[in-house]
């Protein structure tokens, strides 16, 4: 008899609001986004709420983090090229690519004056 081995299921974040469809992220990506917007303590990583009044600051924090990641990437490429080395390869998926759907959801929620929740 063959045994079936099941891999452990990865934890997912499901962000919900009345202003947009659900947004699902893998745990490491959701944790990164929540940490950037200031919701990275252990209780808020499990479940939380983002109020419309907090959304502009969350959007600004994500925009700043994206700009920092892109500036660091450019700096590393410039330094490598200046040394005559090959430019380092980029991550498979950048923070910008991961954050844009979340930022879009935040903008929709803010415009509709509705909360965003996760873990509920």
N, C-alpha and C positions, 0 to 999 in steps of 0.2 A: 504494500500500500504506500502510495506517495504522500508525503506530508506537504501541506500547503503552508508556506511561510508568508506571513503578512508583515509588511513593513509598517512601522508606526506612522500614524497619520500626522502630518504636519499641522500645527496649530494655525488657524486662519483668523484674520481680523475681518469682521463684517461691519462696515460703517454704514449707518442708515440715517435717512432723513425723509421728510415729506416732500422736499423740494427736488430730489434726484433719486435715481435708482440706486440700489445697494452697490457698494464698492467693496470688493473682496481683495485682501492682500495676504501674502504669506507672513507669518509671524515676524521674521527678522526685518522685513520691509515696513510693516506696520509699526513695529517698535521704534524703528529709526525715525519715522515720520512723527510719531507721538512724542518722542524725546525732543526732537527739534522744536516742536510747538509748545514745549513746556509741560507735557502730560506724561512724562516718563517715569514717575514714581510707581512703585509696584502695584498699588491699588488702582491707579488710573490706567495702567497697562492692561488690566483685566477688563475693566468696564469704565466707561466715562461718558461725559457729555461736553460738548463744546457749544457755548451760547453764542448767538449772533454778535453780541458786543465784543466777544473775544476773537472773532474771526479775522478782522483786519490785522491784528498783531500776529496771528498764526500764519496768515498769508505772507506777511513781511518776513517772519522768521524763516519760512521755507524759501522765499526768494533770496534771502541773504545766504542761507546754507548752500543753495544751488550756485550762486555767484562765487562763493568761496571754493566750492569743489571745482568749478570750472577754471578759476584763476590758478588753483594749485596744479591742476592738470596741465594748463598752458605753461606754467613755470617749469614743471618737470620736463615737458617736451623741449622748451627753449634751452634748459640746462643741458639736456642730453645732446641736442643738436650742436650746441656751442662746444661740447667736448668731442664732437665727431662720432658720437654713439647713435645707435638707432633710437628713435623715439619710443618711450614706453607705451605698451598697448593699453587701451582704455578698458575699464570694467565692461563686462557684457551689457549691463544696463546701468545707466547713470541715475543719479539722484533726480535729475530733471525728469527723466522718463518715468520714474516711479512716482514722483510727486505731482505731476501735472493732473492726472485724474482726481487726486485728492484735492488739489487746489481748485479745480473746476467745481467739484462738489461743494467746497467751502464757499466759493463765490455765489453759487446758486442758493445755498442756504442763507447766506447773508442777505442777498437780494430779496428772498422770500421771508426774511426775518423768522427763520425756523432753526431749531437745534439740529446738531449732528450728534449721534450716539454710537457707541460700540459696546459689544459684550453684553447686551441686554436681549 
